Amino acid sequence: MENALSFDELLDFLDESEHQFVLDSVATHGFLTATVIGRPLPNWLDLLFEDQSDKVPANVIDGIKRWRQEIENELKNETPITLPFGEDDEPLDLSDESDIVAWSIGFVDAMYADEAHDWFDDDDTAEDVATLTLPMIVLSGIGEDDPELVAMRNDQDNLEQMIASIESNLTELFLLFHTND
């Protein structure tokens, strides 16, 4: 592409965009990660930009596609995904503006983006999927009315364990959805 963006320019665009349909760079990483590790999501680009991808500059679309491919290559090469948030933050920041919450929101958005590609539709793997995605679901803040999720979110030690498990959970999810074992 003639006007290809560098990775830093892509992140700047995402973080500085005024459009409501553009996620920030951390949430976009979560979304892209879910589209790579989960069930195939053929319309992922339209879902990422809330069916507004025609309003996004072509070089941004190109950058997003290259970024997604890098995430996929990491997993295929059995390299753990580099997560865009620190695990050692003291105290643990779970505000709506924190990176881990933004990343989890992006991940869960992709996970539930298309009912035709339900992550839980296979009875043989549904329980594993639920266990492996629980950290992202809890951290995303969905289920604010569910007392069990609220209790998990309010348990600092439990949250720290969940955060520490995300990297390995992503690898396990990828293998679960992309191997025949």
C-alpha positions in Angstrom: 0.0 0.0 0.0 1.3 3.4 -1.0 0.5 5.3 2.2 1.0 2.5 4.6 1.0 3.4 8.2 3.7 2.4 10.6 2.5 0.5 13.7 2.9 3.6 15.8 0.9 5.7 13.4 -1.9 3.1 13.4 -1.9 3.2 17.2 -2.0 7.0 17.2 -4.9 7.0 14.8 -6.9 4.6 17.0 -6.1 6.4 20.2 -6.8 9.9 18.8 -9.9 9.0 16.6 -13.0 11.1 17.2 -15.2 8.5 15.6 -17.5 6.6 18.0 -17.1 3.4 16.0 -13.3 3.3 16.4 -12.0 1.4 19.5 -8.8 2.6 21.1 -5.6 0.7 20.4 -5.8 -1.5 23.5 -9.5 -2.5 23.0 -8.7 -3.1 19.3 -5.9 -5.5 20.3 -8.4 -7.4 22.5 -10.9 -7.5 19.6 -8.3 -8.7 17.1 -7.0 -11.3 19.5 -10.5 -12.8 19.9 -11.0 -12.9 16.2 -7.8 -14.9 15.8 -8.2 -17.3 18.6 -11.9 -18.0 18.5 -14.3 -19.3 15.9 -13.8 -18.0 12.4 -15.5 -14.6 12.1 -15.6 -13.8 8.4 -17.1 -10.3 8.9 -14.6 -9.3 11.7 -13.6 -6.0 10.0 -17.1 -4.8 9.7 -17.9 -5.8 13.2 -14.8 -4.1 14.5 -15.9 -0.8 13.0 -19.6 -1.3 13.7 -20.4 -1.6 10.0 -18.7 1.7 9.3 -15.5 0.3 7.8 -16.2 2.3 4.6 -15.6 5.5 6.6 -12.2 4.3 7.8 -9.1 5.3 5.7 -7.8 2.5 3.6 -4.3 2.7 5.2 -5.9 2.2 8.6 -7.8 -0.8 7.3 -4.5 -2.1 5.9 -2.7 -1.5 9.2 -5.5 -3.3 11.1 -5.3 -6.3 8.8 -1.5 -6.5 9.1 -1.7 -6.2 12.9 -4.3 -9.1 13.0 -2.0 -11.1 10.9 0.9 -10.5 13.3 -1.2 -11.7 16.2 -2.2 -14.8 14.2 1.5 -15.5 13.3 2.5 -15.3 17.0 0.0 -17.9 17.9 0.8 -20.2 15.0 4.5 -19.9 15.9 3.6 -20.9 19.5 4.7 -17.5 20.7 2.6 -16.1 23.5 0.6 -13.0 22.5 2.2 -9.8 23.7 -0.6 -8.2 25.8 -0.8 -4.4 25.7 -1.1 -4.0 29.5 1.1 -4.5 32.5 0.2 -7.4 34.9 2.2 -5.9 37.8 0.3 -2.7 38.4 0.1 -2.0 42.1 -2.6 -1.3 43.1 -4.6 -3.1 40.4 -6.4 -0.6 38.3 -9.8 -1.8 37.2 -11.4 1.5 36.4 -13.2 1.9 33.1 -10.2 3.7 31.7 -7.7 1.0 32.6 -5.9 -0.9 29.8 -6.9 -4.3 31.1 -10.6 -3.4 31.2 -10.4 -1.8 27.7 -8.6 -4.9 26.3 -11.2 -7.2 27.9 -14.1 -5.2 26.5 -12.6 -5.4 23.0 -12.1 -9.2 23.5 -15.6 -9.8 24.7 -17.1 -7.6 22.0 -15.5 -9.8 19.4 -16.4 -13.0 21.3 -20.2 -12.1 21.2 -20.1 -10.1 17.9 -21.9 -12.6 15.7 -24.4 -15.1 17.0 -23.8 -17.3 14.0 -20.3 -17.9 15.3 -21.1 -18.8 18.9 -18.1 -19.8 20.9 -20.3 -22.0 23.2 -22.2 -24.0 20.6 -20.2 -27.2 20.9 -21.2 -29.1 24.0 -17.8 -30.9 24.1 -15.9 -27.6 24.5 -18.5 -25.1 26.0 -17.3 -25.7 29.6 -13.6 -25.2 28.7 -14.5 -22.0 26.7 -16.4 -20.7 29.7 -13.5 -21.3 32.0 -10.9 -19.9 29.7 -12.8 -16.8 28.9 -14.0 -16.1 32.4 -11.1 -13.6 33.2 -12.0 -11.5 30.2 -15.7 -11.6 31.0 -15.2 -10.6 34.6 -12.7 -7.8 33.7 -14.9 -6.4 30.9 -17.6 -5.6 33.4 -20.4 -7.3 31.6 -22.9 -9.0 33.8 -23.0 -6.2 36.3 -26.3 -7.6 37.6 -24.8 -11.1 38.1 -23.9 -11.5 41.8 -21.3 -14.2 41.1 -19.4 -12.0 38.5 -19.6 -9.0 40.8 -18.2 -11.1 43.7 -15.3 -12.2 41.4 -14.6 -8.7 40.3 -14.5 -7.5 44.0 -12.0 -10.3 45.0 -8.6 -8.7 44.5 -6.6 -12.0 44.9 -9.0 -13.8 42.5 -8.6 -11.0 39.9 -4.8 -11.1 40.1 -4.9 -14.8 39.4 -7.3 -14.3 36.5 -5.1 -11.6 35.0 -2.0 -13.8 35.4 -3.9 -16.6 33.5 -4.9 -14.6 30.5 -1.8 -15.3 28.4 -2.0 -19.1 28.8 -5.8 -19.1 28.4 -5.4 -17.4 25.0 -3.1 -20.1 23.9 -5.4 -22.8 25.1 -8.4 -21.2 23.4 -6.5 -21.0 20.2 -5.6 -24.7 20.4 -9.1 -25.6 21.4 -10.6 -23.9 18.3 -7.9 -24.6 15.8 -6.7 -28.1 16.4 -8.5 -31.5 16.1 -7.3 -32.9 19.5 
